[in-house]
């Protein structure tokens, strides 16, 4: 059974079941292999908004790739990216950055991903309320939100709302975040591990949960994560020259047939 079918049965269809992050400096053939793995979505890290010809061709052949961009997009960037209608822009905003819908929607009506660091203030929440077809990832790593901030996040119900936390955060945080009715959680593993108390909290919350791992890791590190019913994996591969040796084997606890032929 393919990875996508396994996790579709668990109810976790969005975001992608296997989220693969790689650098634009990777070998183009390797990037294309990542795009074509069953159930996978590529997130491409970039150095600028101007994509090279080889990367452009890879993205043209990918399904819904996320591409790291920086606002504002200039005319030359827009002209090139408009030729890649499947690309979903990914923007990151710090606490002092202006949240301008005009800037992030310059490519027209396509899905946009926003990573937000810093507190979700009333002013930021008001700005985000105007955004459409958006995934909002609120980064809570290293801090604990108060009830008012969680309430503001919950009210942004026109977006897919995701909390980003570290696996070594207090396990009781998960129950508080669930009360804000997020679309899901992204949990950054620490040393490619999720402590048992946090794992129990995540399993009990039964939220769509994406565990972030950094390659390399082993099947023994993946296996405990299967306690989470609505599980997805996010793998940071960095810059690669080829599909890493042992990658398929490491995913065996959650997908025994990832090596099935792809076209």
C-alpha positions as CSV (number, residue, x, y, z in Angstrom):
1,X,0.0,0.0,0.0
2,X,1.4,3.4,-0.9
3,X,2.3,6.0,1.7
4,X,-0.5,8.3,0.6
5,X,-3.1,5.6,1.0
6,X,-1.9,4.6,4.5
7,X,-2.1,8.2,5.8
8,X,-5.2,9.1,3.9
9,X,-6.9,6.3,5.8
10,X,-5.9,8.0,9.0
11,X,-7.6,11.2,7.9
12,X,-4.5,13.4,7.4
13,X,-4.7,14.7,3.8
14,X,-3.4,18.2,4.2
15,X,-0.7,19.2,4.5
16,X,1.2,16.7,2.4
17,X,1.9,13.3,4.0
18,X,5.6,13.5,3.3
19,X,7.0,17.1,3.3
20,X,10.6,17.1,1.9
21,X,12.7,20.2,2.4
22,X,15.7,20.7,0.1
23,X,18.0,23.4,-1.2
24,X,17.8,24.8,-4.7
25,X,21.6,24.0,-4.8
26,X,20.7,20.3,-4.9
27,X,21.1,18.2,-8.0
28,X,18.0,18.8,-10.2
29,X,17.5,15.1,-10.8
30,X,17.5,14.5,-7.1
31,X,14.9,17.3,-6.6
32,X,12.7,15.7,-9.3
33,X,13.0,12.3,-7.5
34,X,11.8,13.9,-4.3
35,X,8.8,15.5,-6.1
36,X,7.8,12.1,-7.5
37,X,7.9,10.1,-4.3
38,X,4.4,8.9,-3.5
39,X,2.6,11.3,-1.2
40,X,5.5,13.8,-1.2
41,X,5.5,17.5,-1.4
42,X,8.7,19.4,-2.0
43,X,9.6,22.6,-0.1
44,X,12.4,24.3,-1.9
45,X,14.8,26.6,0.0
46,X,16.1,29.4,-2.1
47,X,18.8,32.1,-2.0
48,X,16.7,34.7,-4.0
49,X,13.4,35.1,-5.8
50,X,15.1,34.6,-9.2
51,X,15.0,30.9,-10.0
52,X,17.7,29.3,-12.2
53,X,16.7,27.5,-15.4
54,X,17.3,24.0,-14.0
55,X,15.3,24.6,-10.9
56,X,12.6,26.2,-13.0
57,X,12.3,23.0,-15.0
58,X,12.1,20.9,-11.9
59,X,9.3,23.0,-10.4
60,X,7.4,22.8,-13.7
61,X,7.3,19.1,-13.3
62,X,6.4,19.0,-9.6
63,X,2.9,18.8,-8.0
64,X,2.2,21.7,-5.6
65,X,5.8,22.5,-4.6
66,X,6.3,25.1,-1.9
67,X,9.0,27.6,-2.8
68,X,10.6,30.0,-0.3
69,X,10.2,33.6,-1.5
70,X,10.7,37.0,-0.1
71,X,8.4,40.0,-0.2
72,X,8.1,42.1,-2.2
73,X,8.2,40.3,-5.5
74,X,9.6,42.5,-8.3
75,X,8.3,42.4,-11.8
76,X,11.0,40.1,-13.1
77,X,10.2,37.6,-10.3
78,X,6.5,37.7,-11.0
79,X,7.0,37.2,-14.7
80,X,9.0,34.1,-14.1
81,X,6.9,32.6,-11.4
82,X,3.7,33.2,-13.3
83,X,4.9,30.5,-15.6
84,X,4.8,28.1,-12.7
85,X,1.1,28.1,-11.7
86,X,1.5,25.0,-9.4
87,X,4.1,26.7,-7.2
88,X,2.8,27.7,-3.7
89,X,4.8,30.6,-2.3
90,X,6.2,30.4,1.2
91,X,7.0,33.6,3.0
92,X,8.5,34.1,6.4
93,X,7.7,37.2,8.6
94,X,9.5,38.3,11.7
95,X,7.9,40.3,14.5
96,X,8.8,43.7,12.9
97,X,7.8,42.8,9.3
98,X,4.7,44.3,7.7
99,X,2.0,41.7,6.8
100,X,0.9,43.1,3.4
101,X,-1.6,40.9,1.5
102,X,-0.9,42.8,-1.7
103,X,2.8,41.8,-1.5
104,X,2.2,38.1,-0.9
105,X,-0.7,37.7,-3.3
106,X,1.2,39.3,-6.3
107,X,1.1,36.0,-8.2
108,X,-2.7,35.9,-8.2
109,X,-5.1,33.4,-6.7
110,X,-2.9,30.6,-5.5
111,X,-2.3,29.0,-2.1
112,X,0.2,30.9,0.1
113,X,2.1,29.7,3.1
114,X,3.1,32.2,5.8
115,X,5.6,31.4,8.6
116,X,5.1,33.9,11.5
117,X,7.6,34.4,14.3
118,X,7.0,36.6,17.3
119,X,3.7,37.3,19.1
120,X,0.4,37.4,17.2
121,X,-0.6,40.9,18.3
122,X,-4.0,42.4,17.7
123,X,-2.6,44.5,14.8
124,X,-1.0,41.4,13.2
125,X,-4.2,39.4,13.6
126,X,-6.2,42.2,12.0
127,X,-3.8,42.2,9.0
128,X,-4.0,38.4,8.6
129,X,-7.8,38.4,8.7
130,X,-7.7,39.8,5.2
131,X,-5.6,36.9,3.8
132,X,-7.2,34.2,1.7
133,X,-6.3,30.6,0.7
134,X,-3.5,30.7,3.2
135,X,-1.7,28.4,5.6
136,X,-0.5,30.3,8.7
137,X,2.3,28.7,10.7
138,X,2.7,30.4,14.0
139,X,6.1,29.7,15.5
140,X,5.9,29.1,19.2
141,X,9.3,27.6,19.6
142,X,10.9,29.0,22.7
143,X,7.9,30.7,24.1
144,X,4.4,30.0,25.5
145,X,1.4,31.9,24.2
146,X,-1.2,33.4,26.5
147,X,-5.0,32.9,26.3
148,X,-5.5,36.1,24.4
149,X,-3.0,35.2,21.7
150,X,-4.6,31.8,21.2
151,X,-8.0,33.3,20.9
152,X,-6.8,35.7,18.2
153,X,-5.3,32.8,16.3
154,X,-8.5,30.8,16.6
155,X,-10.4,33.7,15.1
156,X,-8.4,33.5,11.9
157,X,-10.8,30.8,10.7
158,X,-10.5,31.6,7.0
159,X,-6.9,30.2,7.0
160,X,-5.4,26.8,7.8
161,X,-3.9,27.5,11.2
162,X,-0.9,25.5,12.3
163,X,1.2,25.8,15.5
164,X,5.0,25.1,15.3
165,X,6.5,23.8,18.6
166,X,9.6,22.0,19.7
167,X,9.4,18.4,20.9
168,X,10.9,19.4,24.3
169,X,8.1,21.9,25.0
170,X,6.0,21.2,28.1
171,X,3.6,18.3,27.1
172,X,0.7,20.1,28.7
173,X,1.0,22.8,26.0
174,X,-0.5,20.5,23.5
175,X,-3.9,20.5,25.2
176,X,-4.0,24.2,25.4
177,X,-3.2,24.5,21.7
178,X,-5.9,22.0,20.8
179,X,-8.4,24.3,22.5
180,X,-7.5,26.9,19.8
181,X,-8.8,24.5,17.2
182,X,-5.8,24.5,14.9
183,X,-5.7,22.7,11.5
184,X,-2.6,20.9,12.8
185,X,0.7,20.9,14.5
186,X,4.3,20.9,13.3
187,X,6.6,19.5,16.0
188,X,10.4,19.9,15.6
189,X,12.0,16.8,16.9
190,X,15.1,17.3,19.1
191,X,18.0,15.2,18.0
192,X,15.4,13.4,15.8
193,X,13.5,12.3,18.9
194,X,10.2,13.2,20.5
195,X,10.3,12.6,24.3
196,X,7.8,10.0,25.6
197,X,5.6,12.5,27.5
198,X,5.3,14.7,24.5
199,X,4.6,11.7,22.3
200,X,1.7,10.7,24.6
201,X,0.3,14.2,24.6
202,X,0.4,14.3,20.8
203,X,-1.2,10.9,20.4
204,X,-3.9,11.9,22.9
205,X,-4.7,15.2,21.2
206,X,-5.4,13.4,17.9
207,X,-4.6,16.4,15.8
208,X,-2.9,16.3,12.3
209,X,0.7,16.3,13.4
210,X,3.8,16.7,11.2
211,X,7.0,15.7,12.9
212,X,10.1,17.5,11.6
213,X,13.2,15.4,11.3
214,X,16.7,16.1,9.9
215,X,18.3,13.6,7.6
216,X,20.1,11.3,8.5
217,X,17.8,9.3,10.8
218,X,17.0,5.6,11.2
219,X,13.9,3.5,11.2
220,X,14.3,3.0,14.9
221,X,13.8,6.8,15.4
222,X,10.8,6.8,13.1
223,X,9.0,3.8,14.6
224,X,7.9,5.4,17.9
225,X,6.2,8.2,16.0
226,X,3.6,5.8,14.7
227,X,1.8,6.2,18.0
228,X,0.4,9.4,16.5
229,X,-2.6,8.4,14.4
230,X,-2.7,11.4,12.1
231,X,1.0,11.5,11.4
232,X,3.0,13.1,8.6
233,X,6.7,13.5,8.4
234,X,8.7,16.6,7.4
235,X,12.3,15.8,6.5
236,X,15.0,18.4,6.1
237,X,17.5,17.0,3.5
238,X,19.5,20.2,2.9
239,X,21.6,20.1,-0.3
240,X,21.7,16.7,-1.9
241,X,23.3,15.2,-5.0
242,X,21.0,12.1,-5.1
243,X,18.2,10.5,-3.2
244,X,20.1,9.5,0.0
245,X,21.1,5.9,0.5
246,X,19.0,4.4,3.2
247,X,16.2,7.0,3.0
248,X,13.5,4.5,1.9
249,X,14.6,2.0,4.6
250,X,14.4,4.7,7.3
251,X,10.8,5.3,6.5
252,X,9.9,1.6,6.6
253,X,7.9,1.9,9.9
254,X,5.3,4.1,8.3
255,X,5.6,3.1,4.6
256,X,6.8,-0.4,3.5
257,X,6.4,0.3,-0.2
258,X,7.8,3.8,-0.8
259,X,10.2,2.2,-3.3
260,X,7.3,1.5,-5.6
261,X,8.0,2.7,-9.2
262,X,7.0,6.3,-9.9
263,X,6.5,7.9,-13.3
